[in-house]
Amino acid sequence: MYLVANFKAHAVDIEAYMRRLETVFSKKIRVILAPPYPYLLKASASRFPISSQDVSPYQEGPYTGEVTASTLKDCKVAFCLLGHSERRNLNHESNDLIKKKFLNCIQAQIHPILCVGETLEEHAQGDYLNIIKRQIIDALIPSSFPPIIAYEPVWAIGSGKTPDPASIKEVVDMIKKTVPNASVLYGGSVNGSNAQKLGAICDGLLVGSASKDVETFIQIIQQLEAL
C-alpha cells in the first residue's frame, strides 16, 4: 500500500521530520515523501523514496525557473506527482501538458503518479466518471512502470469534506477497469481520523496538508497498518 506525503508549499523542518518518521516501522506501507523543490536534496538522504510535486514539460534548455526530469533524477527523485488538482486549477494545466510531463518522467526513469478528479460542478452534473476517464486516457503513456493513479475530487481538496465511501469506490472501480494493472490512491482531506476508512477502499492514500505534521502522518500510517 502506498502512502504519499504531499507537503505542498508548506515549510517543514525536513531533517527533523525524517528523523522522527524513521523511528516508525511498517510492514505493509510504502511511504513516499513529496517535499517542495528546495528540500529534495536533504530528503534524498532519507530511507524513504522521494517524489517531486511537479516537473517541467520541457527538456533541458533555456527555460528559466523550470525543473526538468533529468535534474530531478540527479536529485535521486524516484516519483513525481502529475496533474494535481491545484496545478490544473491554479496553473490551468491541460491534459496535453500533463502528457508531456508524463513522457519526460518516463524518459528519465521517474515513476509518475497521475492525479485525476472532478470539480464540484462536474460531480453535480453526473458526468464525472467520463471526465476522469478522459483525464487518464489523455495523459497516460504505456511504460515499464506499473501505473499509479491518484483520485482526488477537486471539491474535497483542503475542504475537510470527503465523498462517501460508495462514491470513492465507484471511481476506483472505474479506474481499475480502464487501467487494470493500476494502483489507485485516494486524496482529498485525508487526516488522522478518516485514513483507515479511506484506505480500505483503495491501494493507498495521497495526503496533503495533514502530512506536514509528522505526528499526524504517523497516526495515518498506524491506521493503515491496522487494516
WOGI-V676357 format. One record per run of one state. SS is the DSSP state (A for helix, B for strand, O for the rest). FROM is the first residue (numbers start at 0). LEN is the number of residues. If there is no record, write none. Layout:
ss:SS from:FROM len:LEN
ss:SS from:FROM len:LEN
//
This chain:
ss:O from:0 len:1
ss:B from:1 len:5
ss:O from:6 len:7
ss:A from:13 len:8
ss:O from:21 len:8
ss:B from:29 len:5
ss:O from:34 len:2
ss:A from:36 len:7
ss:O from:43 len:5
ss:B from:48 len:4
ss:O from:52 len:16
ss:A from:68 len:6
ss:O from:74 len:4
ss:B from:78 len:4
ss:O from:82 len:2
ss:A from:84 len:6
ss:O from:90 len:4
ss:A from:94 len:13
ss:O from:107 len:3
ss:B from:110 len:6
ss:O from:116 len:3
ss:A from:119 len:6
ss:O from:125 len:2
ss:A from:127 len:12
ss:O from:139 len:8
ss:B from:147 len:4
ss:O from:151 len:2
ss:A from:153 len:3
ss:O from:156 len:8
ss:A from:164 len:14
ss:O from:178 len:4
ss:B from:182 len:5
ss:O from:187 len:7
ss:A from:194 len:5
ss:O from:199 len:4
ss:B from:203 len:4
ss:O from:207 len:1
ss:A from:208 len:4
ss:O from:212 len:1
ss:A from:213 len:12
ss:O from:225 len:2
//
